[in-house]
Structures are given as C-alpha cells and as structure tokens.
Amino acid sequence: MLSVEAKAQYRVPFGTVSITPDARKLIDVALDTKFVTRGKYVAEFEKQFAKTFQAKEAVAVSSGTDADALALAVLYDFGAKRGDEIIIPALTFVATGNAVFQAGFTPVFVDVKRETLNIDADKIEAAITPRTRGIMPVHLMGKPAQMDKIMDIARKHKLTVVEDAAEAHGAEFKGQLVGTFGHMAAYSLYAAHIITTIEGGIVTTNDPAMADALRSLRNHGLVGKFEFQRIGFSAKMNELEAAVGLGNIEIYEDILGRRRRNLLHLISKFQKFDKYFITIKEEKGEKIGPHAYSVVLREGLNFTKDEFVNYLDQAGVDSRNLFYSIPTQCASYAFLGHKLGAFPESEYCSDHGFHFGIHQDIELSQLDYVVETTESFLRSKGHKT
Ligand SMILES: Cc1ncc(COP(=O)(O)O)c(C=O)c1O
C-alpha cells in the first residue's frame, strides 16, 4: 500500500511497505499486553525467516547495517583481531562499509563489474593479505554475486564469508538460494526491501556457535544473567517490528512474485534501449530477488544521467543514484587516502547509473509509463525509438 504522501508526490514511487491485517492484529495484542520487547513474535519471526531462507538459525536485529556488523563481529570468536581486513565491493550502499568499521575491522575494497554491479570475483585474490579474515559480497539490486568463485577463494584462503543479502531476499545463484553459500548472511528488513519490519535486519547461519555469538552481540555482549563476554551492540528487534515481519512472511511469495513479474516485464521492454543503457539482466540458472531496476548509461551518448533522471523526475518517476564507489566517492572515507580512478568500474556505475522502484505495489501500467517516458526523452535528444 502506498502512503498518501508517496501517491501524491510520484506517479512511480521508489518504495512501499506492506502491512497485513494479521500484522495489525498482532501489533494490537503486543501493545495491549505490554509485551513489546524480546517476546514471542521475535522468536516466531526468526523461526519462520530461517525456514523460508533455508537456514538452521536466524537472529533478528535492529537494522540491516547491524546485521552486517554483528555478523562480522562474530569473527572475534573465531580468532580475528581488531583491525583485521574484510573484503567488500567498492560499489554498494555505504552501510556495508560502515558496518565493517562498526565491527572494528578495516574494509578492503574490490572493484565491481559494470554489467552485474557486483564484486569482480577475479579481482578478489589480489586484495588478500595476511590480515584478511573475511569476504562480504553484496547481491546488489537482488542480483546474485558469483558465489561459486567467491566460496572457492574463501576455502583456499580459509576466510569467512558473510553474504550481504540486504537487497536480495529470495534470489538464487545456480539454483541455490543466496544467503546459503556463506557462513552467515545478513538481510535488511528496511521499508523498501522485499520482507520488511519497517526498520530491522536479520542474520542467518547454520552454525549454532555463530548464532549464539550473534544473540550475545545484539544484547551488549551478554551471556547468562549478567556476564558480558563480548564487546556488544544494542541491536534488538522489538515485538511490533516482528509482527510486521510475520505479516510479510505470510505474503512473501506474493511480494516476490509481483516484484519478479515487474522485473521481467521491464527486462523485456528495455531490450529496445540496449544501445543506450546497461540494465539489470537475469542470466541462465540465476533468479533475481528484485530490489529495484538499475540503469547505467553506456559511453558516448549525447545526454547525461542527470538530464535523464531529471526528465523522469519531472514526469513523476522517483529514482535513486546507483550508490557510490565508497573509497573514492564518499567523503566519509577520504581519510583512507584512495585516489579517484582507483575503482573505475564502480565510479563509472555511480556517475552514470541510477535505480528506480519495481516493488509489489507498482502495476505494469506504471512501468509502461516509465518506458514511454524513456522513449520521449530519447526522442527529445534526437534518437529514433
Ligand atoms: C547492500 C546493503 N547493505 C546494507 C544495508 C543496510 O540496511 P539498513 O538500511 O536496514 O540498515 C542496505 C540498505 O538498504 C543495503 O542496501
């Protein structure tokens, strides 16, 4: 359901939130009984999430960023030292990099592939040093990273893999669910994502020791009654959020199905624009868990991304930049000393790319409107479409 504000503002809004009637009932019960924190809904949500995403354990936390950070902080139980290195893609939402620092590690960045927006697995080994402890690939836009190559490298160098599946609930790589390749997977449950608790995150794992560490880490490092064994976080999920999540799991297949219908519709409609744009594509054996539709302008065009994005915005199509090359385009990371040009593919995608919503509340007619608006923009630039 769209908010009134979003409806009024944009004809094709970026995000949405599905709050089911059952979730509303659970919220009322939680409020009436005053069981609002760490109660049965959180436990039930964890159970159902683990089942849906084929993991033995799931630990709910307060955001996707916390999910990333806590999953990494688990590595201290397995021999990691503060300041050790975690390999992540240069192009991703800044939260991935922030979480590495929040966990007390140092991010080491690897460039992405322009065609997939995901970490270039062929460049990972060159970034490994004696201090590397883990790899955190991101399945950006819900498109799976190359998990076969990444797991081979991790096994060879004895590294832990935490999949950042914030945007990729339900995606599959070679027929296997993403989030089931690595030692842990971190999901965001923020409002714009496939399963939401409004704000929230969750980590899945098959390793009970990792799950125990996660439960301790989300609660200040507590073990037992009042013993603090780890430097922890305050990152618990509350019952109201879990109630929204339970409602989302109930309609998850429908949400995913509608998003996939929208994605496939656009993939087919955007084929005719192929000489202008690199857009998200589904390879054989791959299933995208659609977060949004990404568009990267090809080189040598007679218009800029900003011109196109502004044209769409004026027409009521909301969009977001395609993130940034964190080490070279985010001011907050300038202290690391990376120079612009060091991550050319990530920088290109950021300078020339954007993404817009294809969520469950967007109808095919709205997507056709985006296609028509794209055609009229291209015509205004002298192109025949
Ligand atoms: C790739 C990625 N990682 C992590 C996060 C952080 O999630 P949250 O906003 O729930 O903290 C996001 C958020 O959208 C994301 O896109």
PDBQT file of the ligand as one rigid body, heavy atoms in Angstrom, charges set to zero:
ROOT
HETATM    1  C1  LIG A 401      23.535  -3.564   0.308  1.00  0.00    +0.000 C 
HETATM    2  C2  LIG A 401      23.026  -3.031   1.617  1.00  0.00    +0.000 A 
HETATM    3  N1  LIG A 401      23.648  -3.376   2.746  1.00  0.00    +0.000 NA
HETATM    4  C3  LIG A 401      23.210  -2.941   3.944  1.00  0.00    +0.000 A 
HETATM    5  C4  LIG A 401      22.107  -2.123   4.046  1.00  0.00    +0.000 A 
HETATM    6  C5  LIG A 401      21.705  -1.615   5.389  1.00  0.00    +0.000 C 
HETATM    7  O1  LIG A 401      20.393  -1.900   5.738  1.00  0.00    +0.000 OA
HETATM    8  P1  LIG A 401      19.580  -0.955   6.750  1.00  0.00    +0.000 P 
HETATM    9  O2  LIG A 401      19.173   0.258   5.988  1.00  0.00    +0.000 OA
HETATM   10  O3  LIG A 401      18.434  -1.820   7.160  1.00  0.00    +0.000 OA
HETATM   11  O4  LIG A 401      20.489  -0.633   7.892  1.00  0.00    +0.000 OA
HETATM   12  C6  LIG A 401      21.418  -1.741   2.899  1.00  0.00    +0.000 A 
HETATM   13  C7  LIG A 401      20.240  -0.877   2.998  1.00  0.00    +0.000 C 
HETATM   14  O5  LIG A 401      19.492  -0.610   2.147  1.00  0.00    +0.000 OA
HETATM   15  C8  LIG A 401      21.896  -2.195   1.651  1.00  0.00    +0.000 A 
HETATM   16  O6  LIG A 401      21.287  -1.835   0.515  1.00  0.00    +0.000 OA
ENDROOT
TORSDOF 0
